[in-house]
Amino acid sequence: MANGGLGDMGSLLKQAQQMQRRLAKLREDLKERVVEGTAGGGAVKVHVNGLSEVLAVKISPEVVDPKDVSMLEDLVVAALAAGIKKAQELHQEEMGKVTGGLNLPGLF
């Protein structure tokens, strides 16, 4: 009977190791997947990967007005917010596939 308990523990450890490998693979995949956030009708674009790392900021020359820097700053912030939100949604969606929809805080 005690042996059955150890078998269950071994099975749990094996499952945990499998999930850990799947999460490591997911992390690699998310690092490569890129979403785009835009503002000002596409005048400002940001590229963010699935780990919410900002990879690039692209600004159309026509929105660069030295007399209205605050407008450009607002557009950059808005594009960043949109890109990060998309990246977080992608991350949650992909994590749900690995964890079966379980919310496991602290995994990454």
Contacts in CASP RR format, 6 or more apart in sequence:
PFRMAT RR
TARGET T0000
AUTHOR 0000-0000-0000
METHOD contacts of the structure
MODEL  1
MANGGLGDMGSLLKQAQQMQRRLAKLREDLKERVVEGTAGGGAVKVHVNG
LSEVLAVKISPEVVDPKDVSMLEDLVVAALAAGIKKAQELHQEEMGKVTG
GLNLPGLF
19 98 0 8 1.000
19 99 0 8 1.000
22 98 0 8 1.000
23 98 0 8 1.000
23 107 0 8 1.000
23 108 0 8 1.000
26 94 0 8 1.000
26 95 0 8 1.000
26 98 0 8 1.000
27 51 0 8 1.000
27 108 0 8 1.000
29 94 0 8 1.000
30 49 0 8 1.000
30 50 0 8 1.000
30 51 0 8 1.000
30 90 0 8 1.000
30 91 0 8 1.000
30 94 0 8 1.000
31 49 0 8 1.000
31 50 0 8 1.000
31 51 0 8 1.000
31 53 0 8 1.000
32 49 0 8 1.000
33 49 0 8 1.000
33 50 0 8 1.000
33 90 0 8 1.000
34 47 0 8 1.000
34 48 0 8 1.000
34 49 0 8 1.000
34 50 0 8 1.000
34 55 0 8 1.000
35 47 0 8 1.000
35 48 0 8 1.000
35 49 0 8 1.000
35 50 0 8 1.000
35 83 0 8 1.000
35 86 0 8 1.000
35 87 0 8 1.000
35 90 0 8 1.000
36 45 0 8 1.000
36 46 0 8 1.000
36 47 0 8 1.000
36 48 0 8 1.000
36 83 0 8 1.000
36 86 0 8 1.000
37 45 0 8 1.000
37 46 0 8 1.000
37 47 0 8 1.000
37 48 0 8 1.000
37 79 0 8 1.000
37 80 0 8 1.000
37 82 0 8 1.000
37 83 0 8 1.000
37 86 0 8 1.000
38 44 0 8 1.000
38 45 0 8 1.000
38 46 0 8 1.000
38 79 0 8 1.000
38 82 0 8 1.000
39 74 0 8 1.000
39 75 0 8 1.000
39 76 0 8 1.000
39 78 0 8 1.000
39 79 0 8 1.000
39 82 0 8 1.000
40 63 0 8 1.000
40 75 0 8 1.000
40 78 0 8 1.000
40 79 0 8 1.000
42 60 0 8 1.000
42 79 0 8 1.000
43 59 0 8 1.000
43 60 0 8 1.000
43 62 0 8 1.000
43 63 0 8 1.000
43 75 0 8 1.000
44 57 0 8 1.000
44 58 0 8 1.000
44 59 0 8 1.000
44 60 0 8 1.000
44 63 0 8 1.000
44 72 0 8 1.000
44 75 0 8 1.000
44 76 0 8 1.000
44 78 0 8 1.000
44 79 0 8 1.000
45 57 0 8 1.000
45 58 0 8 1.000
45 79 0 8 1.000
46 54 0 8 1.000
46 56 0 8 1.000
46 57 0 8 1.000
46 58 0 8 1.000
46 76 0 8 1.000
46 79 0 8 1.000
46 80 0 8 1.000
46 82 0 8 1.000
46 83 0 8 1.000
47 54 0 8 1.000
47 55 0 8 1.000
47 56 0 8 1.000
47 58 0 8 1.000
48 54 0 8 1.000
48 55 0 8 1.000
48 80 0 8 1.000
48 83 0 8 1.000
48 84 0 8 1.000
48 86 0 8 1.000
48 87 0 8 1.000
49 55 0 8 1.000
49 87 0 8 1.000
50 87 0 8 1.000
50 90 0 8 1.000
50 91 0 8 1.000
51 87 0 8 1.000
51 91 0 8 1.000
52 84 0 8 1.000
52 87 0 8 1.000
52 88 0 8 1.000
52 91 0 8 1.000
54 80 0 8 1.000
54 84 0 8 1.000
57 76 0 8 1.000
57 79 0 8 1.000
57 80 0 8 1.000
59 72 0 8 1.000
59 75 0 8 1.000
59 76 0 8 1.000
63 71 0 8 1.000
63 72 0 8 1.000
63 75 0 8 1.000
64 72 0 8 1.000
65 71 0 8 1.000
65 72 0 8 1.000
95 101 0 8 1.000
95 107 0 8 1.000
96 102 0 8 1.000
99 107 0 8 1.000
END
